[in-house]
Amino acid sequence: MTTTIVREYPDTTWSDDGPTRGVEAAVEAGEVLRFPYLPFALHESELRLRDPRWADGKAKNISVRWPDGELRGAAGTPAELAAPRAMIVRYAEQSEALALRLFPHYRGHLLRGNTSFRPVDVAGRTTRWRQDDTRLHIDAFPSNPMQGTRLLRVFCNINPSGKAREWRVGEPFEAHAKRYLPAIARPLPGSAWLLAKTGITKRRRTEYDHVMLQLHDRAKADAAFQKDSPQAKVAFAPGTTWVVYSDQVLHAAMGGQHMLEQTFYLDAAQQQRPETSPRGTLERLMGRELR
């Protein structure tokens, strides 16, 4: 039974002094890179920020949006919110330093996306099935077509009480695509134009985006797949950092509280091996370009 490989590294620093570098091949192959000795250190004054009451309840994250640096999802006065914003910005900066050391081939091409903090417990959160991240899935978004751009994420568990972030990881991307591709029809002619024209999507939904959404939705809707497909449980203890292409690795968040997350965008053409990207894999399997 084949599942995603989780590979461990000994790093204890986010800076350029760390021992691990040049591991593009591992992350591009769909592995999860785990750093069990790489905590994100909070200042004494920041320990209080792990209280879930800092979240405004409208979103699951407190986030800083780039490039303008706007803080969203937090409750408090402007003066009070300076502290959570500073913590999240510092995480963004340390994550970027780590990513550039791990993946020097991406230097000059990585684009910083949102940085977020999730102070709320995963367990017991009620949501519709498409938004239910306790189900195995690859990341794909109905309103935000990525058009082949990669989603590289750096996570860190900062839970204060020893609670692990619990994931399930699933089968490799190519096996997953082969499972559902025969049932996926082409998008309706003109549908991408209409979705963009009416503002349902932020940009044109390509056939690649259509297929990725179908893979996302079909996996989440398939109870037998969720129960019986190749999968493994992975626990990320407090103080653990992990890095993954979330548009490639099947994952499900089963439990945990207090996690930081940094998203980076990368044009797949700038990978060390672009053919290993989801787009490259799908185009090879389908025998045509996905425009």
C-alpha atoms as an extended CHARMM CRD file, in Angstrom:
* protein
*
       291  EXT
         1         1  MET       CA              0.0000000000        0.0000000000        0.0000000000  PROA      1               0.0000000000
         2         2  THR       CA              1.7250000000        3.1850000000       -1.2320000000  PROA      2               0.0000000000
         3         3  THR       CA              1.2050000000        6.5030000000        0.5420000000  PROA      3               0.0000000000
         4         4  THR       CA              2.9590000000        9.8530000000        0.6120000000  PROA      4               0.0000000000
         5         5  ILE       CA              6.5210000000        9.7510000000        1.9520000000  PROA      5               0.0000000000
         6         6  VAL       CA              7.2140000000       11.8250000000        5.0720000000  PROA      6               0.0000000000
         7         7  ARG       CA             10.9370000000       12.6090000000        5.2360000000  PROA      7               0.0000000000
         8         8  GLU       CA             12.5870000000       14.0270000000        8.3700000000  PROA      8               0.0000000000
         9         9  TYR       CA             15.3970000000       16.5780000000        8.6080000000  PROA      9               0.0000000000
        10        10  PRO       CA             17.4950000000       17.6030000000       11.6470000000  PROA      10              0.0000000000
        11        11  ASP       CA             17.4160000000       21.4090000000       11.2800000000  PROA      11              0.0000000000
        12        12  THR       CA             17.0820000000       23.5290000000       14.4160000000  PROA      12              0.0000000000
        13        13  THR       CA             17.2590000000       26.9910000000       12.8170000000  PROA      13              0.0000000000
        14        14  TRP       CA             15.2170000000       28.8620000000       10.2270000000  PROA      14              0.0000000000
        15        15  SER       CA             18.2000000000       30.8660000000        9.0580000000  PROA      15              0.0000000000
        16        16  ASP       CA             20.7590000000       30.1800000000        6.3430000000  PROA      16              0.0000000000
        17        17  ASP       CA             22.9370000000       28.3960000000        8.9270000000  PROA      17              0.0000000000
        18        18  GLY       CA             20.7880000000       25.2500000000        8.8150000000  PROA      18              0.0000000000
        19        19  PRO       CA             22.1860000000       22.0320000000        7.3160000000  PROA      19              0.0000000000
        20        20  THR       CA             19.4190000000       21.1720000000        4.8650000000  PROA      20              0.0000000000
        21        21  ARG       CA             19.4280000000       22.8160000000        1.4480000000  PROA      21              0.0000000000
        22        22  GLY       CA             18.7560000000       21.8850000000       -2.1410000000  PROA      22              0.0000000000
        23        23  VAL       CA             15.8720000000       19.4810000000       -1.4640000000  PROA      23              0.0000000000
        24        24  GLU       CA             13.7080000000       20.5400000000       -4.4120000000  PROA      24              0.0000000000
        25        25  ALA       CA             13.6320000000       16.9610000000       -5.7240000000  PROA      25              0.0000000000
        26        26  ALA       CA             11.9830000000       15.6650000000       -2.5490000000  PROA      26              0.0000000000
        27        27  VAL       CA              9.2270000000       18.2670000000       -2.3020000000  PROA      27              0.0000000000
        28        28  GLU       CA              8.5680000000       18.1710000000       -6.0750000000  PROA      28              0.0000000000
        29        29  ALA       CA              8.1760000000       14.3840000000       -5.8260000000  PROA      29              0.0000000000
        30        30  GLY       CA              5.2400000000       14.9640000000       -3.4820000000  PROA      30              0.0000000000
        31        31  GLU       CA              6.9870000000       14.2280000000       -0.1970000000  PROA      31              0.0000000000
        32        32  VAL       CA              6.1970000000       15.9100000000        3.1180000000  PROA      32              0.0000000000
        33        33  LEU       CA              9.3460000000       17.4680000000        4.5880000000  PROA      33              0.0000000000
        34        34  ARG       CA              9.1840000000       17.2820000000        8.3870000000  PROA      34              0.0000000000
        35        35  PHE       CA             11.4530000000       19.2420000000       10.7420000000  PROA      35              0.0000000000
        36        36  PRO       CA             10.7240000000       17.9190000000       14.2670000000  PROA      36              0.0000000000
        37        37  TYR       CA             13.3180000000       20.1790000000       15.9500000000  PROA      37              0.0000000000
        38        38  LEU       CA             12.3860000000       23.4590000000       14.2850000000  PROA      38              0.0000000000
        39        39  PRO       CA              9.9470000000       25.3670000000       16.5240000000  PROA      39              0.0000000000
        40        40  PHE       CA              8.7470000000       28.8980000000       15.9440000000  PROA      40              0.0000000000
        41        41  ALA       CA              9.7020000000       30.7170000000       19.1340000000  PROA      41              0.0000000000
        42        42  LEU       CA              7.1050000000       33.0610000000       20.6010000000  PROA      42              0.0000000000
        43        43  HSD       CA              8.1150000000       36.1070000000       22.6160000000  PROA      43              0.0000000000
        44        44  GLU       CA              6.8810000000       36.1150000000       26.2050000000  PROA      44              0.0000000000
        45        45  SER       CA              4.3570000000       38.8200000000       25.3310000000  PROA      45              0.0000000000
        46        46  GLU       CA              2.9710000000       36.6760000000       22.4880000000  PROA      46              0.0000000000
        47        47  LEU       CA              1.9930000000       33.6140000000       24.5330000000  PROA      47              0.0000000000
        48        48  ARG       CA             -1.4380000000       35.1400000000       25.2030000000  PROA      48              0.0000000000
        49        49  LEU       CA             -2.1320000000       35.3300000000       21.4630000000  PROA      49              0.0000000000
        50        50  ARG       CA             -2.8670000000       31.6020000000       21.3430000000  PROA      50              0.0000000000
        51        51  ASP       CA             -6.2200000000       32.2650000000       23.0120000000  PROA      51              0.0000000000
        52        52  PRO       CA             -8.9420000000       31.4610000000       20.4130000000  PROA      52              0.0000000000
        53        53  ARG       CA            -10.7920000000       34.6270000000       21.4310000000  PROA      53              0.0000000000
        54        54  TRP       CA             -8.3710000000       36.6020000000       19.2690000000  PROA      54              0.0000000000
        55        55  ALA       CA            -10.1980000000       35.1710000000       16.2370000000  PROA      55              0.0000000000
        56        56  ASP       CA            -13.2660000000       37.1290000000       15.1620000000  PROA      56              0.0000000000
        57        57  GLY       CA            -15.2340000000       33.9380000000       14.4210000000  PROA      57              0.0000000000
        58        58  LYS       CA            -15.9460000000       34.8560000000       10.7970000000  PROA      58              0.0000000000
        59        59  ALA       CA            -13.0250000000       32.8670000000        9.3650000000  PROA      59              0.0000000000
        60        60  LYS       CA            -10.9720000000       29.8910000000       10.5160000000  PROA      60              0.0000000000
        61        61  ASN       CA             -7.7450000000       31.9140000000       10.2810000000  PROA      61              0.0000000000
        62        62  ILE       CA             -6.2160000000       35.1250000000       11.5170000000  PROA      62              0.0000000000
        63        63  SER       CA             -4.1920000000       36.1350000000        8.4870000000  PROA      63              0.0000000000
        64        64  VAL       CA             -1.9090000000       38.7580000000        7.0260000000  PROA      64              0.0000000000
        65        65  ARG       CA             -2.5940000000       39.3990000000        3.3420000000  PROA      65              0.0000000000
        66        66  TRP       CA              0.2790000000       40.3120000000        1.0920000000  PROA      66              0.0000000000
        67        67  PRO       CA              1.5110000000       42.5050000000       -0.5060000000  PROA      67              0.0000000000
        68        68  ASP       CA             -0.2840000000       45.1700000000        1.5660000000  PROA      68              0.0000000000
        69        69  GLY       CA              0.2050000000       43.4520000000        4.9390000000  PROA      69              0.0000000000
        70        70  GLU       CA             -3.4390000000       43.8090000000        6.0060000000  PROA      70              0.0000000000
        71        71  LEU       CA             -4.5060000000       41.7920000000        9.0690000000  PROA      71              0.0000000000
        72        72  ARG       CA             -7.8340000000       39.9590000000        8.7710000000  PROA      72              0.0000000000
        73        73  GLY       CA             -9.8870000000       37.6420000000       10.9440000000  PROA      73              0.0000000000
        74        74  ALA       CA             -8.7750000000       39.0420000000       14.3190000000  PROA      74              0.0000000000
        75        75  ALA       CA            -10.8280000000       40.6740000000       17.0680000000  PROA      75              0.0000000000
        76        76  GLY       CA             -9.5310000000       43.7250000000       18.9200000000  PROA      76              0.0000000000
        77        77  THR       CA             -8.6890000000       47.3860000000       18.6870000000  PROA      77              0.0000000000
        78        78  PRO       CA             -6.0160000000       48.5800000000       16.2360000000  PROA      78              0.0000000000
        79        79  ALA       CA             -3.5790000000       48.9440000000       19.1310000000  PROA      79              0.0000000000
        80        80  GLU       CA             -4.3110000000       45.4340000000       20.4040000000  PROA      80              0.0000000000
        81        81  LEU       CA             -3.9700000000       43.8860000000       16.9470000000  PROA      81              0.0000000000
        82        82  ALA       CA             -0.4220000000       45.1470000000       16.4510000000  PROA      82              0.0000000000
        83        83  ALA       CA              0.8760000000       42.1890000000       18.4840000000  PROA      83              0.0000000000
        84        84  PRO       CA             -0.7350000000       39.3270000000       16.5030000000  PROA      84              0.0000000000
        85        85  ARG       CA              0.1880000000       41.0430000000       13.2620000000  PROA      85              0.0000000000
        86        86  ALA       CA              3.8390000000       41.3140000000       14.3270000000  PROA      86              0.0000000000
        87        87  MET       CA              3.9380000000       37.6210000000       15.2870000000  PROA      87              0.0000000000
        88        88  ILE       CA              2.4390000000       36.5160000000       11.9670000000  PROA      88              0.0000000000
        89        89  VAL       CA              4.7410000000       38.7930000000        9.9560000000  PROA      89              0.0000000000
        90        90  ARG       CA              7.7610000000       37.3560000000       11.7670000000  PROA      90              0.0000000000
        91        91  TYR       CA              6.6000000000       33.8620000000       10.8530000000  PROA      91              0.0000000000
        92        92  ALA       CA              6.3090000000       34.9440000000        7.2150000000  PROA      92              0.0000000000
        93        93  GLU       CA              9.8770000000       36.2350000000        7.2400000000  PROA      93              0.0000000000
        94        94  GLN       CA             11.3030000000       33.1220000000        8.8900000000  PROA      94              0.0000000000
        95        95  SER       CA              9.3470000000       30.8330000000        6.5570000000  PROA      95              0.0000000000
        96        96  GLU       CA             10.6920000000       32.6860000000        3.5420000000  PROA      96              0.0000000000
        97        97  ALA       CA             14.2660000000       32.3760000000        4.8030000000  PROA      97              0.0000000000
        98        98  LEU       CA             13.7340000000       28.6410000000        5.3050000000  PROA      98              0.0000000000
        99        99  ALA       CA             12.1600000000       28.1280000000        1.8810000000  PROA      99              0.0000000000
       100       100  LEU       CA             14.9700000000       29.9340000000        0.0840000000  PROA      100             0.0000000000
       101       101  ARG       CA             17.5400000000       27.7690000000        1.8620000000  PROA      101             0.0000000000
       102       102  LEU       CA             15.6920000000       24.5220000000        1.2070000000  PROA      102             0.0000000000
       103       103  PHE       CA             14.9080000000       25.3970000000       -2.4020000000  PROA      103             0.0000000000
       104       104  PRO       CA             17.6440000000       27.6660000000       -3.8340000000  PROA      104             0.0000000000
       105       105  HSD       CA             16.4270000000       26.8800000000       -7.3630000000  PROA      105             0.0000000000
       106       106  TYR       CA             13.2810000000       28.8990000000       -6.5550000000  PROA      106             0.0000000000
       107       107  ARG       CA             15.1440000000       32.0620000000       -5.5590000000  PROA      107             0.0000000000
       108       108  GLY       CA             13.6920000000       35.0390000000       -7.4040000000  PROA      108             0.0000000000
       109       109  HSD       CA             10.5560000000       33.0930000000       -8.3310000000  PROA      109             0.0000000000
       110       110  LEU       CA              8.7440000000       32.3960000000       -5.0350000000  PROA      110             0.0000000000
       111       111  LEU       CA              5.8660000000       34.7830000000       -4.3770000000  PROA      111             0.0000000000
       112       112  ARG       CA              4.7210000000       35.2400000000       -0.7850000000  PROA      112             0.0000000000
       113       113  GLY       CA              1.0360000000       34.4740000000       -0.3090000000  PROA      113             0.0000000000
       114       114  ASN       CA             -1.1120000000       34.7960000000        2.8120000000  PROA      114             0.0000000000
       115       115  THR       CA              0.3400000000       34.0790000000        6.2350000000  PROA      115             0.0000000000
       116       116  SER       CA             -2.1280000000       32.7050000000        8.7600000000  PROA      116             0.0000000000
       117       117  PHE       CA             -2.5700000000       31.5850000000       12.3470000000  PROA      117             0.0000000000
       118       118  ARG       CA             -5.2380000000       29.0550000000       13.3090000000  PROA      118             0.0000000000
       119       119  PRO       CA             -5.9490000000       29.2750000000       17.0540000000  PROA      119             0.0000000000
       120       120  VAL       CA             -9.1720000000       27.2330000000       16.8650000000  PROA      120             0.0000000000
       121       121  ASP       CA             -9.3170000000       23.4530000000       17.3500000000  PROA      121             0.0000000000
       122       122  VAL       CA             -9.9070000000       21.4200000000       14.1870000000  PROA      122             0.0000000000
       123       123  ALA       CA            -12.1100000000       18.9080000000       16.0170000000  PROA      123             0.0000000000
       124       124  GLY       CA            -15.8200000000       19.5980000000       16.0620000000  PROA      124             0.0000000000
       125       125  ARG       CA            -15.7920000000       22.3230000000       13.4390000000  PROA      125             0.0000000000
       126       126  THR       CA            -19.0160000000       22.1050000000       11.4280000000  PROA      126             0.0000000000
       127       127  THR       CA            -18.7650000000       22.7220000000        7.7000000000  PROA      127             0.0000000000
       128       128  ARG       CA            -20.1670000000       21.5730000000        4.3730000000  PROA      128             0.0000000000
       129       129  TRP       CA            -18.5190000000       18.5640000000        2.7700000000  PROA      129             0.0000000000
       130       130  ARG       CA            -16.6450000000       20.5450000000        0.1120000000  PROA      130             0.0000000000
       131       131  GLN       CA            -15.0510000000       22.6790000000        2.8490000000  PROA      131             0.0000000000
       132       132  ASP       CA            -14.4810000000       19.7380000000        5.2010000000  PROA      132             0.0000000000
       133       133  ASP       CA            -10.7020000000       19.5010000000        5.4570000000  PROA      133             0.0000000000
       134       134  THR       CA            -10.8950000000       16.3730000000        7.6170000000  PROA      134             0.0000000000
       135       135  ARG       CA            -11.4780000000       14.5690000000        4.2990000000  PROA      135             0.0000000000
       136       136  LEU       CA             -8.5070000000       13.6300000000        2.1290000000  PROA      136             0.0000000000
       137       137  HSD       CA             -8.0440000000       16.1790000000       -0.6410000000  PROA      137             0.0000000000
       138       138  ILE       CA             -5.6250000000       18.1680000000       -2.7500000000  PROA      138             0.0000000000
       139       139  ASP       CA             -5.9280000000       21.9400000000       -2.5450000000  PROA      139             0.0000000000
       140       140  ALA       CA             -7.9840000000       23.4970000000       -5.3500000000  PROA      140             0.0000000000
       141       141  PHE       CA            -10.3090000000       26.4860000000       -5.0960000000  PROA      141             0.0000000000
       142       142  PRO       CA            -13.5530000000       27.1530000000       -6.9940000000  PROA      142             0.0000000000
       143       143  SER       CA            -13.2640000000       30.9570000000       -6.9040000000  PROA      143             0.0000000000
       144       144  ASN       CA             -9.4880000000       31.2690000000       -7.2220000000  PROA      144             0.0000000000
       145       145  PRO       CA             -8.1620000000       29.3160000000      -10.2340000000  PROA      145             0.0000000000
       146       146  MET       CA             -4.4150000000       28.7510000000       -9.9260000000  PROA      146             0.0000000000
       147       147  GLN       CA             -3.8750000000       28.1080000000      -13.6610000000  PROA      147             0.0000000000
       148       148  GLY       CA             -0.9960000000       25.7580000000      -12.8630000000  PROA      148             0.0000000000
       149       149  THR       CA              0.7310000000       27.9030000000      -10.2250000000  PROA      149             0.0000000000
       150       150  ARG       CA              2.0340000000       25.7400000000       -7.3910000000  PROA      150             0.0000000000
       151       151  LEU       CA              0.9680000000       26.0050000000       -3.7340000000  PROA      151             0.0000000000
       152       152  LEU       CA              3.9520000000       25.5420000000       -1.4290000000  PROA      152             0.0000000000
       153       153  ARG       CA              3.0880000000       25.7030000000        2.2700000000  PROA      153             0.0000000000
       154       154  VAL       CA              5.1710000000       25.9300000000        5.4410000000  PROA      154             0.0000000000
       155       155  PHE       CA              3.3140000000       24.8430000000        8.5970000000  PROA      155             0.0000000000
       156       156  CYS       CA              4.3420000000       24.9780000000       12.2610000000  PROA      156             0.0000000000
       157       157  ASN       CA              2.5910000000       23.6220000000       15.3480000000  PROA      157             0.0000000000
       158       158  ILE       CA              2.8300000000       26.0990000000       18.2540000000  PROA      158             0.0000000000
       159       159  ASN       CA              0.3600000000       24.3470000000       20.5760000000  PROA      159             0.0000000000
       160       160  PRO       CA              1.2490000000       25.0750000000       24.2400000000  PROA      160             0.0000000000
       161       161  SER       CA             -0.1610000000       21.8940000000       25.8000000000  PROA      161             0.0000000000
       162       162  GLY       CA              1.5330000000       19.0880000000       23.8830000000  PROA      162             0.0000000000
       163       163  LYS       CA             -1.2610000000       18.5720000000       21.3650000000  PROA      163             0.0000000000
       164       164  ALA       CA             -0.0910000000       17.2560000000       18.0030000000  PROA      164             0.0000000000
       165       165  ARG       CA             -1.3940000000       18.4180000000       14.6510000000  PROA      165             0.0000000000
       166       166  GLU       CA             -2.8650000000       15.2170000000       13.2350000000  PROA      166             0.0000000000
       167       167  TRP       CA             -2.9940000000       14.5820000000        9.5090000000  PROA      167             0.0000000000
       168       168  ARG       CA             -3.8350000000       11.7640000000        7.2060000000  PROA      168             0.0000000000
       169       169  VAL       CA             -1.8230000000       11.5990000000        3.9970000000  PROA      169             0.0000000000
       170       170  GLY       CA             -2.9880000000        9.6370000000        0.9800000000  PROA      170             0.0000000000
       171       171  GLU       CA             -1.8370000000        8.0200000000       -2.2140000000  PROA      171             0.0000000000
       172       172  PRO       CA              0.6290000000        9.7150000000       -4.6100000000  PROA      172             0.0000000000
       173       173  PHE       CA             -0.8470000000       12.3150000000       -6.9510000000  PROA      173             0.0000000000
       174       174  GLU       CA             -0.4800000000       10.2630000000      -10.1300000000  PROA      174             0.0000000000
       175       175  ALA       CA             -2.2980000000        7.2770000000       -8.6270000000  PROA      175             0.0000000000
       176       176  HSD       CA             -5.0150000000        9.6080000000       -7.3810000000  PROA      176             0.0000000000
       177       177  ALA       CA             -5.4400000000       11.2230000000      -10.7980000000  PROA      177             0.0000000000
       178       178  LYS       CA             -5.6880000000        7.8270000000      -12.4920000000  PROA      178             0.0000000000
       179       179  ARG       CA             -8.4360000000        6.8630000000      -10.0320000000  PROA      179             0.0000000000
       180       180  TYR       CA            -10.8160000000        9.6610000000      -11.0970000000  PROA      180             0.0000000000
       181       181  LEU       CA             -9.7120000000       10.9230000000      -14.5320000000  PROA      181             0.0000000000
       182       182  PRO       CA            -11.8490000000        8.4400000000      -16.5140000000  PROA      182             0.0000000000
       183       183  ALA       CA            -14.9920000000        9.9720000000      -14.9800000000  PROA      183             0.0000000000
       184       184  ILE       CA            -14.0590000000       13.6360000000      -15.5140000000  PROA      184             0.0000000000
       185       185  ALA       CA            -15.6240000000       15.2750000000      -18.5750000000  PROA      185             0.0000000000
       186       186  ARG       CA            -14.2780000000       18.3800000000      -20.2590000000  PROA      186             0.0000000000
       187       187  PRO       CA            -15.7070000000       21.7100000000      -19.0480000000  PROA      187             0.0000000000
       188       188  LEU       CA            -18.6990000000       23.0880000000      -20.9220000000  PROA      188             0.0000000000
       189       189  PRO       CA            -17.7310000000       25.4470000000      -23.7780000000  PROA      189             0.0000000000
       190       190  GLY       CA            -17.8890000000       29.0630000000      -22.6120000000  PROA      190             0.0000000000
       191       191  SER       CA            -18.1760000000       28.1560000000      -18.9230000000  PROA      191             0.0000000000
       192       192  ALA       CA            -14.7680000000       29.6080000000      -18.0130000000  PROA      192             0.0000000000
       193       193  TRP       CA            -15.6340000000       32.9260000000      -19.6840000000  PROA      193             0.0000000000
       194       194  LEU       CA            -19.0120000000       33.0800000000      -17.9270000000  PROA      194             0.0000000000
       195       195  LEU       CA            -17.5620000000       32.2940000000      -14.4860000000  PROA      195             0.0000000000
       196       196  ALA       CA            -14.9860000000       35.0740000000      -14.8490000000  PROA      196             0.0000000000
       197       197  LYS       CA            -17.4560000000       37.5520000000      -16.3670000000  PROA      197             0.0000000000
       198       198  THR       CA            -19.9240000000       37.1280000000      -13.4990000000  PROA      198             0.0000000000
       199       199  GLY       CA            -17.2030000000       37.3900000000      -10.8470000000  PROA      199             0.0000000000
       200       200  ILE       CA            -17.6360000000       33.8280000000       -9.5970000000  PROA      200             0.0000000000
       201       201  THR       CA            -13.9460000000       33.2730000000      -10.3340000000  PROA      201             0.0000000000
       202       202  LYS       CA            -11.1690000000       35.8210000000       -9.8610000000  PROA      202             0.0000000000
       203       203  ARG       CA             -9.6170000000       34.8390000000      -13.2040000000  PROA      203             0.0000000000
       204       204  ARG       CA            -10.2690000000       32.3680000000      -15.9930000000  PROA      204             0.0000000000
       205       205  ARG       CA            -10.7560000000       28.7770000000      -14.8820000000  PROA      205             0.0000000000
       206       206  THR       CA             -8.5420000000       26.7090000000      -17.1920000000  PROA      206             0.0000000000
       207       207  GLU       CA             -9.1500000000       23.0590000000      -18.0030000000  PROA      207             0.0000000000
       208       208  TYR       CA             -6.3510000000       22.3160000000      -15.5390000000  PROA      208             0.0000000000
       209       209  ASP       CA             -8.3160000000       24.0970000000      -12.7880000000  PROA      209             0.0000000000
       210       210  HSD       CA            -11.4630000000       22.2330000000      -13.8330000000  PROA      210             0.0000000000
       211       211  VAL       CA             -9.7210000000       18.8670000000      -13.4760000000  PROA      211             0.0000000000
       212       212  MET       CA             -8.1260000000       19.7830000000      -10.1430000000  PROA      212             0.0000000000
       213       213  LEU       CA            -11.4990000000       20.8690000000       -8.7380000000  PROA      213             0.0000000000
       214       214  GLN       CA            -13.0190000000       17.6160000000       -9.9090000000  PROA      214             0.0000000000
       215       215  LEU       CA            -10.2530000000       15.6400000000       -8.1920000000  PROA      215             0.0000000000
       216       216  HSD       CA            -10.8100000000       17.6790000000       -5.0120000000  PROA      216             0.0000000000
       217       217  ASP       CA            -14.5870000000       17.2830000000       -5.0130000000  PROA      217             0.0000000000
       218       218  ARG       CA            -14.7450000000       13.6510000000       -6.1070000000  PROA      218             0.0000000000
       219       219  ALA       CA            -12.3220000000       12.5850000000       -3.3890000000  PROA      219             0.0000000000
       220       220  LYS       CA            -14.2050000000       14.4540000000       -0.6610000000  PROA      220             0.0000000000
       221       221  ALA       CA            -17.5660000000       13.0860000000       -1.8410000000  PROA      221             0.0000000000
       222       222  ASP       CA            -16.3470000000        9.4750000000       -2.0640000000  PROA      222             0.0000000000
       223       223  ALA       CA            -16.9650000000        7.8450000000        1.3240000000  PROA      223             0.0000000000
       224       224  ALA       CA            -15.3960000000        4.5550000000        0.2420000000  PROA      224             0.0000000000
       225       225  PHE       CA            -12.2570000000        6.3640000000       -0.8950000000  PROA      225             0.0000000000
       226       226  GLN       CA            -12.0110000000        8.2680000000        2.3780000000  PROA      226             0.0000000000
       227       227  LYS       CA            -12.2710000000        5.0380000000        4.3550000000  PROA      227             0.0000000000
       228       228  ASP       CA            -10.4180000000        2.4550000000        2.2790000000  PROA      228             0.0000000000
       229       229  SER       CA             -7.8760000000        4.2020000000        0.0350000000  PROA      229             0.0000000000
       230       230  PRO       CA             -4.1330000000        4.0050000000        0.8070000000  PROA      230             0.0000000000
       231       231  GLN       CA             -3.4720000000        6.4090000000        3.6690000000  PROA      231             0.0000000000
       232       232  ALA       CA             -1.3590000000        6.9160000000        6.7610000000  PROA      232             0.0000000000
       233       233  LYS       CA             -1.6990000000        8.9200000000        9.9590000000  PROA      233             0.0000000000
       234       234  VAL       CA              0.9840000000       11.5200000000       10.6430000000  PROA      234             0.0000000000
       235       235  ALA       CA              1.3540000000       13.4520000000       13.9050000000  PROA      235             0.0000000000
       236       236  PHE       CA              3.2110000000       16.7600000000       13.9660000000  PROA      236             0.0000000000
       237       237  ALA       CA              4.1530000000       17.4150000000       17.5870000000  PROA      237             0.0000000000
       238       238  PRO       CA              4.3810000000       20.9430000000       19.0110000000  PROA      238             0.0000000000
       239       239  GLY       CA              7.6070000000       22.5240000000       17.8270000000  PROA      239             0.0000000000
       240       240  THR       CA              7.4510000000       20.7030000000       14.4950000000  PROA      240             0.0000000000
       241       241  THR       CA              7.5880000000       22.4810000000       11.1390000000  PROA      241             0.0000000000
       242       242  TRP       CA              6.6080000000       20.7840000000        7.8840000000  PROA      242             0.0000000000
       243       243  VAL       CA              6.7280000000       21.8120000000        4.2330000000  PROA      243             0.0000000000
       244       244  VAL       CA              4.5550000000       20.4520000000        1.4420000000  PROA      244             0.0000000000
       245       245  TYR       CA              3.0690000000       21.1670000000       -1.9630000000  PROA      245             0.0000000000
       246       246  SER       CA             -0.5760000000       21.0810000000       -0.8730000000  PROA      246             0.0000000000
       247       247  ASP       CA             -1.8590000000       20.9810000000       -4.4640000000  PROA      247             0.0000000000
       248       248  GLN       CA             -0.0300000000       17.6730000000       -4.9140000000  PROA      248             0.0000000000
       249       249  VAL       CA             -0.1160000000       15.8550000000       -1.5700000000  PROA      249             0.0000000000
       250       250  LEU       CA             -3.4220000000       14.3240000000       -0.5160000000  PROA      250             0.0000000000
       251       251  HSD       CA             -3.9410000000       15.4500000000        3.0600000000  PROA      251             0.0000000000
       252       252  ALA       CA             -6.6190000000       15.7340000000        5.7300000000  PROA      252             0.0000000000
       253       253  ALA       CA             -6.4170000000       17.6990000000        8.9970000000  PROA      253             0.0000000000
       254       254  MET       CA             -7.8860000000       15.4410000000       11.6780000000  PROA      254             0.0000000000
       255       255  GLY       CA             -6.9990000000       17.2840000000       14.8630000000  PROA      255             0.0000000000
       256       256  GLY       CA             -4.9180000000       19.9520000000       16.4950000000  PROA      256             0.0000000000
       257       257  GLN       CA             -4.9670000000       23.5780000000       17.5300000000  PROA      257             0.0000000000
       258       258  HSD       CA             -2.5950000000       26.5450000000       17.2250000000  PROA      258             0.0000000000
       259       259  MET       CA             -0.9200000000       26.2750000000       13.8290000000  PROA      259             0.0000000000
       260       260  LEU       CA              0.9370000000       28.8130000000       11.7310000000  PROA      260             0.0000000000
       261       261  GLU       CA              0.8960000000       28.5350000000        7.9460000000  PROA      261             0.0000000000
       262       262  GLN       CA              2.7570000000       30.3500000000        5.1820000000  PROA      262             0.0000000000
       263       263  THR       CA              1.7450000000       29.9810000000        1.5320000000  PROA      263             0.0000000000
       264       264  PHE       CA              4.1090000000       30.5770000000       -1.3570000000  PROA      264             0.0000000000
       265       265  TYR       CA              3.2160000000       30.6120000000       -5.0470000000  PROA      265             0.0000000000
       266       266  LEU       CA              5.5620000000       29.2700000000       -7.6970000000  PROA      266             0.0000000000
       267       267  ASP       CA              5.1400000000       29.1210000000      -11.4550000000  PROA      267             0.0000000000
       268       268  ALA       CA              5.4870000000       25.4050000000      -12.2210000000  PROA      268             0.0000000000
       269       269  ALA       CA              7.8450000000       26.2650000000      -15.0740000000  PROA      269             0.0000000000
       270       270  GLN       CA             10.3490000000       27.4220000000      -12.4260000000  PROA      270             0.0000000000
       271       271  GLN       CA             10.4880000000       24.0410000000      -10.7140000000  PROA      271             0.0000000000
       272       272  GLN       CA             13.6450000000       21.9940000000      -10.9300000000  PROA      272             0.0000000000
       273       273  ARG       CA             11.5340000000       19.3610000000      -12.7250000000  PROA      273             0.0000000000
       274       274  PRO       CA              8.3290000000       20.9770000000      -14.0480000000  PROA      274             0.0000000000
       275       275  GLU       CA              7.0970000000       17.6380000000      -15.3900000000  PROA      275             0.0000000000
       276       276  THR       CA              6.4920000000       16.4460000000      -11.8070000000  PROA      276             0.0000000000
       277       277  SER       CA              3.9410000000       19.2090000000      -11.1290000000  PROA      277             0.0000000000
       278       278  PRO       CA              0.2350000000       18.3290000000      -11.0580000000  PROA      278             0.0000000000
       279       279  ARG       CA             -0.1820000000       20.0620000000      -14.3980000000  PROA      279             0.0000000000
       280       280  GLY       CA              2.7390000000       18.1650000000      -15.9150000000  PROA      280             0.0000000000
       281       281  THR       CA              1.4010000000       14.8830000000      -14.5620000000  PROA      281             0.0000000000
       282       282  LEU       CA             -2.1580000000       15.4980000000      -15.7600000000  PROA      282             0.0000000000
       283       283  GLU       CA             -1.0660000000       16.5910000000      -19.2290000000  PROA      283             0.0000000000
       284       284  ARG       CA              1.0420000000       13.4530000000      -19.5880000000  PROA      284             0.0000000000
       285       285  LEU       CA             -1.8080000000       11.2090000000      -18.4560000000  PROA      285             0.0000000000
       286       286  MET       CA             -4.3840000000       12.9920000000      -20.6360000000  PROA      286             0.0000000000
       287       287  GLY       CA             -2.1480000000       13.3760000000      -23.6700000000  PROA      287             0.0000000000
       288       288  ARG       CA             -2.8070000000       17.0810000000      -24.2390000000  PROA      288             0.0000000000
       289       289  GLU       CA             -2.1950000000       20.5460000000      -22.8740000000  PROA      289             0.0000000000
       290       290  LEU       CA             -4.6980000000       21.7870000000      -20.3180000000  PROA      290             0.0000000000
       291       291  ARG       CA             -5.4240000000       25.3830000000      -21.2690000000  PROA      291             0.0000000000
